[in-house]
Amino acid sequence: MMRLFKKPPYTKQIAIKPPEPAPDRAGVAIAATVRNEGSYITEWLAYHRAVGIRHFIIYDDGSTDETVSEIKRTLPADSFTIIPWSLRTVDVSSYQILNSQAIAFSHAILNFGRHYRWMAFIDADEFLLPKSGKTVEEALLRVNGFPNVSLPWHMFGTSNHDRRPPGPILENYTMRGADPLSRKKNASNFKCVVDPCEVTEVSIHHFKTRLHGENTCNDVGYVTTRKGRKSPAFYSSGALQLNHYYSKSKEELEAKLARGPASPASRLRYETRVRTAMASIESDMVEDGQMIAFLNRNGIKL
């Protein structure tokens, strides 16, 4: 009997030829896709500038709020690039939707990557917390040059806020899921920091590099396979931690659900995934004040 295989709804993996490094390449750049992040993007930008990010490559997916004007108001003109990115493409032979975020990340590497030692691929609700040194670049010294670094999400929930509280996200949200490698549904994943001049395959949560294939390392240089990232032996946040402020307040969580998905997922599937993730996160919480301690230690005001 012929077996029929259902094709995946969209393609996330994109193969590329790595760019040649510029002779003077240096520093860390962030590439991110954003849409209607005006309420919080100022804090995200200011914080990451304070931890040494050299350049922001922002793919704006049709924002209708103050996102773009806030970026221009917050950052020096030479420290950001904004690219309109209302991209919806389908492969005509397979009818698969091509993931716009993965295409944006590929574009960032191919067009800007040669100028930077590292590129981080994170969202506007994710914050890189150096725990070894004062900057992200200093923290990355712990990986000893390995070109593909995977950072597990540290998933923060509502911290018992019904409505948006005054003040910065980083000070208001301190309760997170206890296990960053949790096997509970939708409660864990990774984002990556890579050497852009070594990348041969791009996706949202994992990269491949020229000499090491799918192998990746944690923030202190422990190397494993993509699958091996989920082992307890891989977990570390000793040098660099990725905080994901997933829901913010309960009111903002409901607003997030009302907006619906940015991806091709159906609204019902999206809501189910988000509510499942929240249940998983808040079923076992710990207090994590390391971000506040870092801000206070380094005199960073947001």
N, C-alpha and C positions, 0 to 999 in steps of 0.2 A: 504494500500500500504506500502511495506517495505521502510523505510527511510535509506538511506546509509549515513554514517558519514565518512568523510575523516579524516584519522589519521594525527596527527601533524607530521611535517617533522622530528623533532628530540625532544628528551626528555631532559629537563633541570633540573628537580627536582630529587634529589637523597636523599634517607633516610639513615641516619647513626646512630650509637650508639655513644654518646659523649665519648671522652676519659676521663680517670680519671686524675685529675690535679696532677702534680708533686708538692711535698711539697715546692719547692723553685721557683715555676713558677712566672714570673715577666715580665713586659715590654710589648712592642707592636712589633709584627711582621707583615710584609706585605707579602702576597702571590700574585703572578702575573704570568700570561702567557705572553710571549714575542716572537716576531719574527722580526728579522732585525730592531732592535731599536738602532743600534750602533751610529747613528748620535746624539741622544739626551739622551741616558740612563745614561751617566755620570752625567748630571745635575740632573736628577730624583733621582739617588742614593745619590749624595752629599747633595742635599736639604733634603731628608728624613732622612739621617744620622744626619743632623744639627737639625732636629726637634724631635730627640730622638728615631728613629726606631732602635730597638735592633737587628733584624735579617730580612734578605730578603730571601724568598723562591721563587726561580725563575724557572718557567717551560718553558724551551726553545723549542719552536715549530719549530725546524729545521732551525735556523738562518744560513744564509750564509755570513753574514757580520761580523763586529767586535763586535757584541753584547757580546758574552761570554768573549772575551779578555778584553773588557772595564770594565765588572763587576769585573773581577779578578784584573785588574789594579787599580780600584777605591776603592775597599773595603778591609778591613782586612780579612784574610782568615777565621776567626771564626765568621764573621758576615753575611755570605751568604751560601746558598745551591743551587746549580744548578742541575736541573733534566731534562734530555732529555725527550721531551714530544711530539713527532710526533705521536699523538694518533688519530686514525680514527676507530671507532668501531660502529657496527650495531647490534641491538638486532635481533636475528634470528627468533623469533616468531612473531614480529610485523613489522620488517624491518625498525624500527625507528633508525635514527642516534642518538647516545648518545653524548651529548655535551661534547667536550673534556675539555673545561674550567671548567664546573661544576664538572667533574670528578677530575680535578686537585685541585680544591678547597676542595673537599671531602678528597682527598689524603693528602693535607696539614694539615687539621684539625686532621685526624686520626693518622698521623705519626709524626707531630710536635706540634700540638695544646696544648698538656699537659704542655708544657714548658712556655707558655705565658699567661699573663692576658688578652690580647686582640690580635685579628688578624684582619687586614684590607685587604679587597679583592678589589684591584683597578688595573687599567691598567697603562702602562708606559707613558700615556699622561694625567694622573690624579694626582693632587697634593693636599695633605692634609695641610690646612692652619690653624694653631692654632690661635685663637683670644682671648682665655682665657688662659694665661700662655705662656710659650715659647716652649712647646713640645706638641705633640699629646696626650701623656699620661696625662699631666696636664689638657688639654682641656677636656678630657673624664671624669674628676672628676665631671663635671656638670651633667652627666647622673645618678649619684647616684647608680652606679652598675648595672643598667638595662642592660641585656646581649645582646641586639640586637639594634644597632643604625643605622638608615638610614640617609644618607647624600644626599641631592639633588644635581644633577649636576649644576654647574655654568658654562654655555657653552660659551667658548671664540671662536670667529671666526678669521678672517684674520687680524683684526686691520689695514686694508688698506695696508697690505704688499703684493706687487706683487711677490716678491722673498724673499727667506730666508734672514733676516737681520743678521748682526753680533751681537754676544752677546747672553745672556741667553733668553730662552723662557719667563721666569717669569718677565723679564723686558721689553720685546718687545711687549707682548700681554696684553692689558689692556681693550679692548672693549669686552663686553659679552652681551648675551641676557638679557633683563631687568627682566624677570620673570622666576626664576628657576623652578617654577611649571607650566610653560606655558602649555596650552592645544593645542598649535599648533603642527602639526604633527612632530614626531621624535625630538622634542625640549627639552624633559625632561625625566629624569629617576633618579634612585638612585643607590649608591653603599653603602656597609655596613661594619661596624666595629662590631665584635661580640666577646663574650666570647666563645672561642672554646670548652670549657668543658661543655657548655650548648646546643650546636647545635644538633638538631635532623633531620633537613632537609636543604639541600644546593641547592641553585641555583645561578645564576649570580647576580641578582639584589635584591634578598630577601632571608632571612633565617627564619627557625623556631627554637624555643628553647624549652627546656624541660618543664618548668613551665608556659611559656607565649605563647606557640603556635606561631601563625603568628604575634602576637602583636610586635610592634617595637616602638622605641622612636626617637625623634629628638636630636640634639646636646645639648639641655638643659633639657632633661629628660621628655618631653611631650610625653605620650604614646597613641598610637592609633593602629588601625588595618592596615593591608597591604593596603587596599583600602583607608583608612583614610589618608594615607600619602599625597594624592593628594589634600587634603583640604588646603585652605589658612591658616587655624589655625595651621597646622603642621609646616609651614615654619619657620625656624630659621637658622641663621648662626652666632649667637652671641658667640659661643664657638669654633666651628670647621667648617670650610668651605671646600667643595670639588671643586677645580677648574679643569675643563675639557678643555684642550687646543685641541679642536676638529679638527681644520683644519690646523692651522698655516698659512703660506702664501698661496696665490692663486696657485703659482707654486707647492708647496708641496701638496696642495689639489688635484691637477690634478695627481700628481705622486701616491698619495694614491689610487685614483680611478683606475689608470692603474694597480696597483698591484692586485686589486680585493679583495674579502672577505677572511677572515681567517675562517669564519664559513661556514656551508653548503649552505648558500644563493647563488642564482644564481648571476652572475655578473650584469645582468640588474637590478635585484631587489636591489642589494647592491648599485649600482650607484644611483638609484632612491631614496633610503632611505637617502644616504649621501647628495645628492643635495637638497632634501626636508628639511632635518635638517638644512642645511646652510641657505636656504631661510627663514626658521622659526627663526633661531637665529638672522640673520642680518636684519630682518624686524623691530626690535625694540631693539636698543642697548643702553647700559649705559657704562660709564667709571668706571672701578673698579681698583683702585690703592692700594687696601688693601694688596696685596701680596708684592708690592714694599715697602710699609710702614713697613711691618713686617720685611723684609730683612734688611732695613736700621736701624730699631730700635734695631735689635739684632746683627748687624754687620756680617751678613751672606754674604759671597762672593762666587759666583758660577763661 
